[in-house]
Amino acid sequence: MGSNEKAALMLGHRSFVAEVKGPLGGGESAGTAMSDVTNVGKQDEGRRGGPHHVGAQELSKLYSPAKRLQEWVCVILCLGLMAVNGVFLITCFSIAHLPFLFLSIVAGMLVADFASGLVHWGADTWGSVEMPLFGKAFIRPFREHHIDPTAITRHDWIETNGDNCMLTLLPMTVLACSFVTLSAVQLEARHSWNCFVYVLAVFVTLTNQIHKWSHTYHGLPQVVELLQKWHLILPRRHHRIHHVSPHETYFCITTGWLNYPLEFLGFWGTLETLIEKLTGARPRADDLKWACKVK
């Protein structure tokens, strides 16, 4: 193992240890845990994660006004479409749909969880911040997050959820169009499918908010803590496993349900091996570069 890999491993281990000191890890209060994270970053900017890491500071500065505008537009459009589609679904609902409603909800959550893992794995593992257009806008947050895992807790609602709202604009638009163009008979036949698409879109939209909650040590609404405890959304303890360098496991961050079977099957590792053999690209090379940045 080279010096860069050792530095990255040390960074991931210390970030993990700092998070374990939170209320779910045992022993210390949330305030003490957060203080420890801050003190760790100040002691050694070049090796330890946190807002004082050189790479984290540089990545944070790449967040641009144009990116902010894109997030605002996507959030407004997505929430508007979500509200419209929700009203249409309620209007079209009948008791006959009830037996399939639960299946639609569970299927939507499962597919959203897999989609979150696929996007998370792809952005963590491949590409670089230097990629034209796409890099600074969409790869940058993933690089920053591994160096400074708690940065997401300092992001407001727009920055946290803007990109996920963008991802669901197309399916939500198609769904809205179907409600105004199809006949009542056609909508009746498609109701379970429409419920599935809606639940999928809602959970994809909320994925990064759920992810943010998994890094939040105090001040969470009680209902969120209960959903984490019941593992209906991503629990904090569960997600900490991903944040041990080299960040190569537990990519699903909506509910985390699929992390168990995918890890058992070696799903992500197999894909990485195949892609590396076909392209020669090294998994997480750009992630490692930013983790080891010292000046």
C-alpha positions, 0 to 999 in steps of 0.5 A: 500500500502506497503513502497516498492509500495509507493517508486515505485509509487514515482519513476514512478511519478517523472520520468513522471514529469521529462519527461513532462517538455520536449518540448511536455509537455509545458514550458521548453526547452529540455536542461532544462528538461534534466538537471532536470532529471539529478539533480533529480537523483543526489538528491536521488539515492535510490528513484528517477529514472535516471542513479544515481539510484542504481538499474540502475547502477547495471543493466547497468553493466550486459551488457556483451561483449557476449551480444554485439557480439550477437547484432552485428551478428544479426544486420548484418544478419538482415540488409543483409536479409532486403536488399535482400528481398526488392530487390526481392519484388521490382523485383516481383512487378506489377501494379496489386499488387497495390490495396493490397499493402496499406492493406499489409502495414497497416496490417503489422504495426498493427501486429507489434504494437501488437507484440511489446505490447505482448513482452513488457508486457511479459518482464515488467510483468513476469520473473526476471533478475536472470533467467538463460541465458534469464534474463540478456540478455533480461529481464535486459534492461526492468528493467533498462528502468523503473528505468532510462527511458532515458538510452535508449537514450545513447545506440548506434544503435547496443545496441538499435536494436540488439535484435529486429533484432534477432527476425526477422531473422527467418521470413526474412530468410524464406522469402528470401528462398521463393524467390529463391525456388518458381516459378514465378507463386507462387511468383505472388500469394503470393506477398501480403502476402510477402509484409505483412511479410516484412513490419511486419519484418521491423517494428518489427526491428525498434520498439526499435529505434522508442521507443528510439525516443519517449524518445529523447527530442532534435536533432530528424530528422524533418521527425521523429518528423512529423511521431510522430506528425501524429501518424504513429510511437509512439509519445512521449506524448503517451508513457509517460503514460506507464512510470507512476508506476506501468507501467501496461498500454500502452505496444504497442510501435511501433505505439501505435495504439492498446493501445486504444482498448486494454486498453478499453477491459482491455486486459492486466489486464485480462491476468495478473489476469488469469496467477496470478490465475493459477500460483500464480506469482505476476505481476511486482514483479521483476520490483518492486524489482529493482525499490526499490533497494537502496544498 
